[in-house]
Amino acid sequence: MDEVSKKKLYALLSAPFPESCIQRTDGKQTGRGYDTTGIAYQFIVNRLNEVLGIGGFRVHREVTVKPIQRSNGKAAFEAICDLTLELGAWVDGCFKTFAEAVADGGHVSNSESDARKGAYTNAFKKAAAFHGVGKQAYEGTL
């Protein structure tokens, strides 16, 4: 892929999302004590599929979970996800990667499945932002 093609691809991937794609949460609702703003996961996936085509990216992940005790004494689960997001194309039955990003994410929840899901989603969004998708959330420009 030449430099002109890379710049065009980045422009498509990093285009701003409409307001309807933005999730805003009040810190009082989440119990975190601070407000958050980000792009909903499915819109990140949609952007990758729309720009790269179905099958134009792959995800490799490793999630580790451990039981913990919260400061209030209640049991919970802490999950950490190490993730690699590859952009590429299928050529002769083989996926040929032309770009990749590595990211990690973490999440604590009362249920193990929610902790896993939260850690994966967090890592996926971070990796996608390396390619420009949803970067506004990390720039603070939403």
Chimera marker file (.cmm) of the C-alpha trace (Angstrom):
<marker_set name="trace">
<marker id="1" x="0.000" y="0.000" z="0.000" r="1" g="1" b="0" radius="0.5"/>
<marker id="2" x="1.532" y="3.328" z="-1.035" r="1" g="1" b="0" radius="0.5"/>
<marker id="3" x="1.582" y="6.493" z="1.093" r="1" g="1" b="0" radius="0.5"/>
<marker id="4" x="-1.296" y="8.153" z="-0.772" r="1" g="1" b="0" radius="0.5"/>
<marker id="5" x="-3.506" y="5.102" z="-0.223" r="1" g="1" b="0" radius="0.5"/>
<marker id="6" x="-2.546" y="5.013" z="3.472" r="1" g="1" b="0" radius="0.5"/>
<marker id="7" x="-3.508" y="8.671" z="3.913" r="1" g="1" b="0" radius="0.5"/>
<marker id="8" x="-6.851" y="8.144" z="2.179" r="1" g="1" b="0" radius="0.5"/>
<marker id="9" x="-7.555" y="5.096" z="4.329" r="1" g="1" b="0" radius="0.5"/>
<marker id="10" x="-6.671" y="6.979" z="7.513" r="1" g="1" b="0" radius="0.5"/>
<marker id="11" x="-8.992" y="9.841" z="6.522" r="1" g="1" b="0" radius="0.5"/>
<marker id="12" x="-11.868" y="7.388" z="6.052" r="1" g="1" b="0" radius="0.5"/>
<marker id="13" x="-11.171" y="5.531" z="9.300" r="1" g="1" b="0" radius="0.5"/>
<marker id="14" x="-10.714" y="8.682" z="11.396" r="1" g="1" b="0" radius="0.5"/>
<marker id="15" x="-13.715" y="10.660" z="10.117" r="1" g="1" b="0" radius="0.5"/>
<marker id="16" x="-15.696" y="12.122" z="13.024" r="1" g="1" b="0" radius="0.5"/>
<marker id="17" x="-18.714" y="10.181" z="14.234" r="1" g="1" b="0" radius="0.5"/>
<marker id="18" x="-22.150" y="11.789" z="14.424" r="1" g="1" b="0" radius="0.5"/>
<marker id="19" x="-23.542" y="12.715" z="17.830" r="1" g="1" b="0" radius="0.5"/>
<marker id="20" x="-25.833" y="9.650" z="17.730" r="1" g="1" b="0" radius="0.5"/>
<marker id="21" x="-22.752" y="7.391" z="18.038" r="1" g="1" b="0" radius="0.5"/>
<marker id="22" x="-21.430" y="9.063" z="21.176" r="1" g="1" b="0" radius="0.5"/>
<marker id="23" x="-22.061" y="7.573" z="24.611" r="1" g="1" b="0" radius="0.5"/>
<marker id="24" x="-22.046" y="9.961" z="27.536" r="1" g="1" b="0" radius="0.5"/>
<marker id="25" x="-22.358" y="8.580" z="31.054" r="1" g="1" b="0" radius="0.5"/>
<marker id="26" x="-22.745" y="10.391" z="34.322" r="1" g="1" b="0" radius="0.5"/>
<marker id="27" x="-20.250" y="9.381" z="37.001" r="1" g="1" b="0" radius="0.5"/>
<marker id="28" x="-23.091" y="9.158" z="39.524" r="1" g="1" b="0" radius="0.5"/>
<marker id="29" x="-24.738" y="6.416" z="37.432" r="1" g="1" b="0" radius="0.5"/>
<marker id="30" x="-21.582" y="4.350" z="36.963" r="1" g="1" b="0" radius="0.5"/>
<marker id="31" x="-20.327" y="4.782" z="40.500" r="1" g="1" b="0" radius="0.5"/>
<marker id="32" x="-16.914" y="5.813" z="39.161" r="1" g="1" b="0" radius="0.5"/>
<marker id="33" x="-17.156" y="9.380" z="40.393" r="1" g="1" b="0" radius="0.5"/>
<marker id="34" x="-16.399" y="10.906" z="36.986" r="1" g="1" b="0" radius="0.5"/>
<marker id="35" x="-18.247" y="11.369" z="33.706" r="1" g="1" b="0" radius="0.5"/>
<marker id="36" x="-17.171" y="9.479" z="30.583" r="1" g="1" b="0" radius="0.5"/>
<marker id="37" x="-17.592" y="10.151" z="26.876" r="1" g="1" b="0" radius="0.5"/>
<marker id="38" x="-16.792" y="7.689" z="24.104" r="1" g="1" b="0" radius="0.5"/>
<marker id="39" x="-17.900" y="6.055" z="20.893" r="1" g="1" b="0" radius="0.5"/>
<marker id="40" x="-20.160" y="3.023" z="21.265" r="1" g="1" b="0" radius="0.5"/>
<marker id="41" x="-18.403" y="-0.270" z="20.432" r="1" g="1" b="0" radius="0.5"/>
<marker id="42" x="-20.729" y="-1.272" z="17.582" r="1" g="1" b="0" radius="0.5"/>
<marker id="43" x="-20.073" y="1.994" z="15.733" r="1" g="1" b="0" radius="0.5"/>
<marker id="44" x="-16.325" y="1.267" z="15.855" r="1" g="1" b="0" radius="0.5"/>
<marker id="45" x="-16.949" y="-2.192" z="14.364" r="1" g="1" b="0" radius="0.5"/>
<marker id="46" x="-19.291" y="-0.705" z="11.753" r="1" g="1" b="0" radius="0.5"/>
<marker id="47" x="-16.637" y="1.819" z="10.675" r="1" g="1" b="0" radius="0.5"/>
<marker id="48" x="-14.019" y="-0.892" z="10.227" r="1" g="1" b="0" radius="0.5"/>
<marker id="49" x="-16.454" y="-3.028" z="8.194" r="1" g="1" b="0" radius="0.5"/>
<marker id="50" x="-17.638" y="-0.093" z="6.075" r="1" g="1" b="0" radius="0.5"/>
<marker id="51" x="-14.129" y="1.139" z="5.227" r="1" g="1" b="0" radius="0.5"/>
<marker id="52" x="-12.223" y="-2.170" z="5.034" r="1" g="1" b="0" radius="0.5"/>
<marker id="53" x="-15.075" y="-4.460" z="3.984" r="1" g="1" b="0" radius="0.5"/>
<marker id="54" x="-16.277" y="-7.566" z="5.767" r="1" g="1" b="0" radius="0.5"/>
<marker id="55" x="-13.256" y="-9.634" z="6.790" r="1" g="1" b="0" radius="0.5"/>
<marker id="56" x="-10.878" y="-6.676" z="6.423" r="1" g="1" b="0" radius="0.5"/>
<marker id="57" x="-9.706" y="-6.889" z="10.034" r="1" g="1" b="0" radius="0.5"/>
<marker id="58" x="-8.851" y="-9.565" z="12.575" r="1" g="1" b="0" radius="0.5"/>
<marker id="59" x="-8.608" y="-9.520" z="16.340" r="1" g="1" b="0" radius="0.5"/>
<marker id="60" x="-6.339" y="-11.654" z="18.507" r="1" g="1" b="0" radius="0.5"/>
<marker id="61" x="-6.921" y="-11.412" z="22.231" r="1" g="1" b="0" radius="0.5"/>
<marker id="62" x="-5.974" y="-12.910" z="25.536" r="1" g="1" b="0" radius="0.5"/>
<marker id="63" x="-8.179" y="-12.193" z="28.527" r="1" g="1" b="0" radius="0.5"/>
<marker id="64" x="-7.155" y="-13.007" z="32.071" r="1" g="1" b="0" radius="0.5"/>
<marker id="65" x="-9.603" y="-12.799" z="34.954" r="1" g="1" b="0" radius="0.5"/>
<marker id="66" x="-9.058" y="-12.962" z="38.666" r="1" g="1" b="0" radius="0.5"/>
<marker id="67" x="-11.449" y="-12.713" z="41.578" r="1" g="1" b="0" radius="0.5"/>
<marker id="68" x="-10.875" y="-9.662" z="43.753" r="1" g="1" b="0" radius="0.5"/>
<marker id="69" x="-12.395" y="-7.981" z="46.756" r="1" g="1" b="0" radius="0.5"/>
<marker id="70" x="-13.605" y="-4.405" z="46.364" r="1" g="1" b="0" radius="0.5"/>
<marker id="71" x="-12.738" y="-1.772" z="48.950" r="1" g="1" b="0" radius="0.5"/>
<marker id="72" x="-16.267" y="-2.147" z="50.377" r="1" g="1" b="0" radius="0.5"/>
<marker id="73" x="-15.584" y="-5.857" z="50.976" r="1" g="1" b="0" radius="0.5"/>
<marker id="74" x="-17.762" y="-7.176" z="48.145" r="1" g="1" b="0" radius="0.5"/>
<marker id="75" x="-16.459" y="-9.803" z="45.729" r="1" g="1" b="0" radius="0.5"/>
<marker id="76" x="-15.838" y="-8.877" z="42.094" r="1" g="1" b="0" radius="0.5"/>
<marker id="77" x="-13.837" y="-9.903" z="39.029" r="1" g="1" b="0" radius="0.5"/>
<marker id="78" x="-10.982" y="-8.008" z="37.432" r="1" g="1" b="0" radius="0.5"/>
<marker id="79" x="-10.265" y="-8.733" z="33.762" r="1" g="1" b="0" radius="0.5"/>
<marker id="80" x="-7.315" y="-7.651" z="31.656" r="1" g="1" b="0" radius="0.5"/>
<marker id="81" x="-7.313" y="-8.023" z="27.874" r="1" g="1" b="0" radius="0.5"/>
<marker id="82" x="-4.199" y="-7.951" z="25.690" r="1" g="1" b="0" radius="0.5"/>
<marker id="83" x="-5.358" y="-7.423" z="22.115" r="1" g="1" b="0" radius="0.5"/>
<marker id="84" x="-3.928" y="-7.110" z="18.617" r="1" g="1" b="0" radius="0.5"/>
<marker id="85" x="-6.060" y="-5.581" z="15.869" r="1" g="1" b="0" radius="0.5"/>
<marker id="86" x="-4.855" y="-6.363" z="12.353" r="1" g="1" b="0" radius="0.5"/>
<marker id="87" x="-6.026" y="-4.589" z="9.207" r="1" g="1" b="0" radius="0.5"/>
<marker id="88" x="-5.578" y="-6.468" z="5.965" r="1" g="1" b="0" radius="0.5"/>
<marker id="89" x="-7.096" y="-8.462" z="3.155" r="1" g="1" b="0" radius="0.5"/>
<marker id="90" x="-7.600" y="-12.092" z="2.227" r="1" g="1" b="0" radius="0.5"/>
<marker id="91" x="-5.302" y="-13.133" z="-0.621" r="1" g="1" b="0" radius="0.5"/>
<marker id="92" x="-5.317" y="-16.720" z="-1.874" r="1" g="1" b="0" radius="0.5"/>
<marker id="93" x="-6.909" y="-17.937" z="1.362" r="1" g="1" b="0" radius="0.5"/>
<marker id="94" x="-4.386" y="-16.155" z="3.612" r="1" g="1" b="0" radius="0.5"/>
<marker id="95" x="-4.939" y="-12.973" z="5.593" r="1" g="1" b="0" radius="0.5"/>
<marker id="96" x="-2.280" y="-10.439" z="4.605" r="1" g="1" b="0" radius="0.5"/>
<marker id="97" x="-1.825" y="-7.795" z="7.298" r="1" g="1" b="0" radius="0.5"/>
<marker id="98" x="-0.859" y="-4.281" z="6.246" r="1" g="1" b="0" radius="0.5"/>
<marker id="99" x="-1.261" y="-2.592" z="9.655" r="1" g="1" b="0" radius="0.5"/>
<marker id="100" x="-1.672" y="-3.674" z="13.260" r="1" g="1" b="0" radius="0.5"/>
<marker id="101" x="-2.142" y="-2.111" z="16.669" r="1" g="1" b="0" radius="0.5"/>
<marker id="102" x="-1.584" y="-3.588" z="20.111" r="1" g="1" b="0" radius="0.5"/>
<marker id="103" x="-3.585" y="-2.387" z="23.099" r="1" g="1" b="0" radius="0.5"/>
<marker id="104" x="-4.675" y="-3.517" z="26.519" r="1" g="1" b="0" radius="0.5"/>
<marker id="105" x="-7.820" y="-2.896" z="28.499" r="1" g="1" b="0" radius="0.5"/>
<marker id="106" x="-9.155" y="-3.622" z="31.911" r="1" g="1" b="0" radius="0.5"/>
<marker id="107" x="-12.499" y="-3.813" z="33.647" r="1" g="1" b="0" radius="0.5"/>
<marker id="108" x="-13.895" y="-4.710" z="37.067" r="1" g="1" b="0" radius="0.5"/>
<marker id="109" x="-17.407" y="-6.087" z="37.448" r="1" g="1" b="0" radius="0.5"/>
<marker id="110" x="-19.544" y="-8.150" z="39.774" r="1" g="1" b="0" radius="0.5"/>
<marker id="111" x="-19.831" y="-10.840" z="37.086" r="1" g="1" b="0" radius="0.5"/>
<marker id="112" x="-16.962" y="-12.554" z="35.325" r="1" g="1" b="0" radius="0.5"/>
<marker id="113" x="-18.611" y="-12.301" z="31.904" r="1" g="1" b="0" radius="0.5"/>
<marker id="114" x="-19.149" y="-8.535" z="32.227" r="1" g="1" b="0" radius="0.5"/>
<marker id="115" x="-15.544" y="-8.076" z="33.357" r="1" g="1" b="0" radius="0.5"/>
<marker id="116" x="-14.326" y="-10.014" z="30.288" r="1" g="1" b="0" radius="0.5"/>
<marker id="117" x="-16.597" y="-8.079" z="27.937" r="1" g="1" b="0" radius="0.5"/>
<marker id="118" x="-15.601" y="-4.723" z="29.408" r="1" g="1" b="0" radius="0.5"/>
<marker id="119" x="-11.879" y="-5.454" z="29.203" r="1" g="1" b="0" radius="0.5"/>
<marker id="120" x="-12.195" y="-6.652" z="25.589" r="1" g="1" b="0" radius="0.5"/>
<marker id="121" x="-14.281" y="-3.647" z="24.531" r="1" g="1" b="0" radius="0.5"/>
<marker id="122" x="-11.860" y="-1.257" z="26.211" r="1" g="1" b="0" radius="0.5"/>
<marker id="123" x="-8.839" y="-2.810" z="24.495" r="1" g="1" b="0" radius="0.5"/>
<marker id="124" x="-10.605" y="-3.021" z="21.109" r="1" g="1" b="0" radius="0.5"/>
<marker id="125" x="-11.551" y="0.666" z="21.141" r="1" g="1" b="0" radius="0.5"/>
<marker id="126" x="-7.992" y="1.652" z="22.077" r="1" g="1" b="0" radius="0.5"/>
<marker id="127" x="-6.502" y="-0.487" z="19.297" r="1" g="1" b="0" radius="0.5"/>
<marker id="128" x="-8.958" y="0.918" z="16.739" r="1" g="1" b="0" radius="0.5"/>
<marker id="129" x="-7.996" y="4.454" z="17.783" r="1" g="1" b="0" radius="0.5"/>
<marker id="130" x="-4.393" y="3.692" z="16.777" r="1" g="1" b="0" radius="0.5"/>
<marker id="131" x="-5.786" y="3.445" z="13.229" r="1" g="1" b="0" radius="0.5"/>
<marker id="132" x="-7.859" y="6.608" z="13.725" r="1" g="1" b="0" radius="0.5"/>
<marker id="133" x="-11.237" y="4.997" z="14.459" r="1" g="1" b="0" radius="0.5"/>
<marker id="134" x="-12.782" y="6.821" z="17.417" r="1" g="1" b="0" radius="0.5"/>
<marker id="135" x="-9.588" y="8.753" z="18.114" r="1" g="1" b="0" radius="0.5"/>
<marker id="136" x="-11.679" y="11.763" z="19.139" r="1" g="1" b="0" radius="0.5"/>
<marker id="137" x="-12.564" y="10.004" z="22.400" r="1" g="1" b="0" radius="0.5"/>
<marker id="138" x="-8.871" y="9.813" z="23.325" r="1" g="1" b="0" radius="0.5"/>
<marker id="139" x="-8.064" y="13.303" z="22.026" r="1" g="1" b="0" radius="0.5"/>
<marker id="140" x="-10.818" y="14.754" z="24.185" r="1" g="1" b="0" radius="0.5"/>
<marker id="141" x="-12.456" y="16.365" z="21.144" r="1" g="1" b="0" radius="0.5"/>
<marker id="142" x="-15.917" y="14.739" z="21.389" r="1" g="1" b="0" radius="0.5"/>
<link id1="1" id2="2" r="1" g="1" b="0" radius="0.2"/>
<link id1="2" id2="3" r="1" g="1" b="0" radius="0.2"/>
<link id1="3" id2="4" r="1" g="1" b="0" radius="0.2"/>
<link id1="4" id2="5" r="1" g="1" b="0" radius="0.2"/>
<link id1="5" id2="6" r="1" g="1" b="0" radius="0.2"/>
<link id1="6" id2="7" r="1" g="1" b="0" radius="0.2"/>
<link id1="7" id2="8" r="1" g="1" b="0" radius="0.2"/>
<link id1="8" id2="9" r="1" g="1" b="0" radius="0.2"/>
<link id1="9" id2="10" r="1" g="1" b="0" radius="0.2"/>
<link id1="10" id2="11" r="1" g="1" b="0" radius="0.2"/>
<link id1="11" id2="12" r="1" g="1" b="0" radius="0.2"/>
<link id1="12" id2="13" r="1" g="1" b="0" radius="0.2"/>
<link id1="13" id2="14" r="1" g="1" b="0" radius="0.2"/>
<link id1="14" id2="15" r="1" g="1" b="0" radius="0.2"/>
<link id1="15" id2="16" r="1" g="1" b="0" radius="0.2"/>
<link id1="16" id2="17" r="1" g="1" b="0" radius="0.2"/>
<link id1="17" id2="18" r="1" g="1" b="0" radius="0.2"/>
<link id1="18" id2="19" r="1" g="1" b="0" radius="0.2"/>
<link id1="19" id2="20" r="1" g="1" b="0" radius="0.2"/>
<link id1="20" id2="21" r="1" g="1" b="0" radius="0.2"/>
<link id1="21" id2="22" r="1" g="1" b="0" radius="0.2"/>
<link id1="22" id2="23" r="1" g="1" b="0" radius="0.2"/>
<link id1="23" id2="24" r="1" g="1" b="0" radius="0.2"/>
<link id1="24" id2="25" r="1" g="1" b="0" radius="0.2"/>
<link id1="25" id2="26" r="1" g="1" b="0" radius="0.2"/>
<link id1="26" id2="27" r="1" g="1" b="0" radius="0.2"/>
<link id1="27" id2="28" r="1" g="1" b="0" radius="0.2"/>
<link id1="28" id2="29" r="1" g="1" b="0" radius="0.2"/>
<link id1="29" id2="30" r="1" g="1" b="0" radius="0.2"/>
<link id1="30" id2="31" r="1" g="1" b="0" radius="0.2"/>
<link id1="31" id2="32" r="1" g="1" b="0" radius="0.2"/>
<link id1="32" id2="33" r="1" g="1" b="0" radius="0.2"/>
<link id1="33" id2="34" r="1" g="1" b="0" radius="0.2"/>
<link id1="34" id2="35" r="1" g="1" b="0" radius="0.2"/>
<link id1="35" id2="36" r="1" g="1" b="0" radius="0.2"/>
<link id1="36" id2="37" r="1" g="1" b="0" radius="0.2"/>
<link id1="37" id2="38" r="1" g="1" b="0" radius="0.2"/>
<link id1="38" id2="39" r="1" g="1" b="0" radius="0.2"/>
<link id1="39" id2="40" r="1" g="1" b="0" radius="0.2"/>
<link id1="40" id2="41" r="1" g="1" b="0" radius="0.2"/>
<link id1="41" id2="42" r="1" g="1" b="0" radius="0.2"/>
<link id1="42" id2="43" r="1" g="1" b="0" radius="0.2"/>
<link id1="43" id2="44" r="1" g="1" b="0" radius="0.2"/>
<link id1="44" id2="45" r="1" g="1" b="0" radius="0.2"/>
<link id1="45" id2="46" r="1" g="1" b="0" radius="0.2"/>
<link id1="46" id2="47" r="1" g="1" b="0" radius="0.2"/>
<link id1="47" id2="48" r="1" g="1" b="0" radius="0.2"/>
<link id1="48" id2="49" r="1" g="1" b="0" radius="0.2"/>
<link id1="49" id2="50" r="1" g="1" b="0" radius="0.2"/>
<link id1="50" id2="51" r="1" g="1" b="0" radius="0.2"/>
<link id1="51" id2="52" r="1" g="1" b="0" radius="0.2"/>
<link id1="52" id2="53" r="1" g="1" b="0" radius="0.2"/>
<link id1="53" id2="54" r="1" g="1" b="0" radius="0.2"/>
<link id1="54" id2="55" r="1" g="1" b="0" radius="0.2"/>
<link id1="55" id2="56" r="1" g="1" b="0" radius="0.2"/>
<link id1="56" id2="57" r="1" g="1" b="0" radius="0.2"/>
<link id1="57" id2="58" r="1" g="1" b="0" radius="0.2"/>
<link id1="58" id2="59" r="1" g="1" b="0" radius="0.2"/>
<link id1="59" id2="60" r="1" g="1" b="0" radius="0.2"/>
<link id1="60" id2="61" r="1" g="1" b="0" radius="0.2"/>
<link id1="61" id2="62" r="1" g="1" b="0" radius="0.2"/>
<link id1="62" id2="63" r="1" g="1" b="0" radius="0.2"/>
<link id1="63" id2="64" r="1" g="1" b="0" radius="0.2"/>
<link id1="64" id2="65" r="1" g="1" b="0" radius="0.2"/>
<link id1="65" id2="66" r="1" g="1" b="0" radius="0.2"/>
<link id1="66" id2="67" r="1" g="1" b="0" radius="0.2"/>
<link id1="67" id2="68" r="1" g="1" b="0" radius="0.2"/>
<link id1="68" id2="69" r="1" g="1" b="0" radius="0.2"/>
<link id1="69" id2="70" r="1" g="1" b="0" radius="0.2"/>
<link id1="70" id2="71" r="1" g="1" b="0" radius="0.2"/>
<link id1="71" id2="72" r="1" g="1" b="0" radius="0.2"/>
<link id1="72" id2="73" r="1" g="1" b="0" radius="0.2"/>
<link id1="73" id2="74" r="1" g="1" b="0" radius="0.2"/>
<link id1="74" id2="75" r="1" g="1" b="0" radius="0.2"/>
<link id1="75" id2="76" r="1" g="1" b="0" radius="0.2"/>
<link id1="76" id2="77" r="1" g="1" b="0" radius="0.2"/>
<link id1="77" id2="78" r="1" g="1" b="0" radius="0.2"/>
<link id1="78" id2="79" r="1" g="1" b="0" radius="0.2"/>
<link id1="79" id2="80" r="1" g="1" b="0" radius="0.2"/>
<link id1="80" id2="81" r="1" g="1" b="0" radius="0.2"/>
<link id1="81" id2="82" r="1" g="1" b="0" radius="0.2"/>
<link id1="82" id2="83" r="1" g="1" b="0" radius="0.2"/>
<link id1="83" id2="84" r="1" g="1" b="0" radius="0.2"/>
<link id1="84" id2="85" r="1" g="1" b="0" radius="0.2"/>
<link id1="85" id2="86" r="1" g="1" b="0" radius="0.2"/>
<link id1="86" id2="87" r="1" g="1" b="0" radius="0.2"/>
<link id1="87" id2="88" r="1" g="1" b="0" radius="0.2"/>
<link id1="88" id2="89" r="1" g="1" b="0" radius="0.2"/>
<link id1="89" id2="90" r="1" g="1" b="0" radius="0.2"/>
<link id1="90" id2="91" r="1" g="1" b="0" radius="0.2"/>
<link id1="91" id2="92" r="1" g="1" b="0" radius="0.2"/>
<link id1="92" id2="93" r="1" g="1" b="0" radius="0.2"/>
<link id1="93" id2="94" r="1" g="1" b="0" radius="0.2"/>
<link id1="94" id2="95" r="1" g="1" b="0" radius="0.2"/>
<link id1="95" id2="96" r="1" g="1" b="0" radius="0.2"/>
<link id1="96" id2="97" r="1" g="1" b="0" radius="0.2"/>
<link id1="97" id2="98" r="1" g="1" b="0" radius="0.2"/>
<link id1="98" id2="99" r="1" g="1" b="0" radius="0.2"/>
<link id1="99" id2="100" r="1" g="1" b="0" radius="0.2"/>
<link id1="100" id2="101" r="1" g="1" b="0" radius="0.2"/>
<link id1="101" id2="102" r="1" g="1" b="0" radius="0.2"/>
<link id1="102" id2="103" r="1" g="1" b="0" radius="0.2"/>
<link id1="103" id2="104" r="1" g="1" b="0" radius="0.2"/>
<link id1="104" id2="105" r="1" g="1" b="0" radius="0.2"/>
<link id1="105" id2="106" r="1" g="1" b="0" radius="0.2"/>
<link id1="106" id2="107" r="1" g="1" b="0" radius="0.2"/>
<link id1="107" id2="108" r="1" g="1" b="0" radius="0.2"/>
<link id1="108" id2="109" r="1" g="1" b="0" radius="0.2"/>
<link id1="109" id2="110" r="1" g="1" b="0" radius="0.2"/>
<link id1="110" id2="111" r="1" g="1" b="0" radius="0.2"/>
<link id1="111" id2="112" r="1" g="1" b="0" radius="0.2"/>
<link id1="112" id2="113" r="1" g="1" b="0" radius="0.2"/>
<link id1="113" id2="114" r="1" g="1" b="0" radius="0.2"/>
<link id1="114" id2="115" r="1" g="1" b="0" radius="0.2"/>
<link id1="115" id2="116" r="1" g="1" b="0" radius="0.2"/>
<link id1="116" id2="117" r="1" g="1" b="0" radius="0.2"/>
<link id1="117" id2="118" r="1" g="1" b="0" radius="0.2"/>
<link id1="118" id2="119" r="1" g="1" b="0" radius="0.2"/>
<link id1="119" id2="120" r="1" g="1" b="0" radius="0.2"/>
<link id1="120" id2="121" r="1" g="1" b="0" radius="0.2"/>
<link id1="121" id2="122" r="1" g="1" b="0" radius="0.2"/>
<link id1="122" id2="123" r="1" g="1" b="0" radius="0.2"/>
<link id1="123" id2="124" r="1" g="1" b="0" radius="0.2"/>
<link id1="124" id2="125" r="1" g="1" b="0" radius="0.2"/>
<link id1="125" id2="126" r="1" g="1" b="0" radius="0.2"/>
<link id1="126" id2="127" r="1" g="1" b="0" radius="0.2"/>
<link id1="127" id2="128" r="1" g="1" b="0" radius="0.2"/>
<link id1="128" id2="129" r="1" g="1" b="0" radius="0.2"/>
<link id1="129" id2="130" r="1" g="1" b="0" radius="0.2"/>
<link id1="130" id2="131" r="1" g="1" b="0" radius="0.2"/>
<link id1="131" id2="132" r="1" g="1" b="0" radius="0.2"/>
<link id1="132" id2="133" r="1" g="1" b="0" radius="0.2"/>
<link id1="133" id2="134" r="1" g="1" b="0" radius="0.2"/>
<link id1="134" id2="135" r="1" g="1" b="0" radius="0.2"/>
<link id1="135" id2="136" r="1" g="1" b="0" radius="0.2"/>
<link id1="136" id2="137" r="1" g="1" b="0" radius="0.2"/>
<link id1="137" id2="138" r="1" g="1" b="0" radius="0.2"/>
<link id1="138" id2="139" r="1" g="1" b="0" radius="0.2"/>
<link id1="139" id2="140" r="1" g="1" b="0" radius="0.2"/>
<link id1="140" id2="141" r="1" g="1" b="0" radius="0.2"/>
<link id1="141" id2="142" r="1" g="1" b="0" radius="0.2"/>
</marker_set>
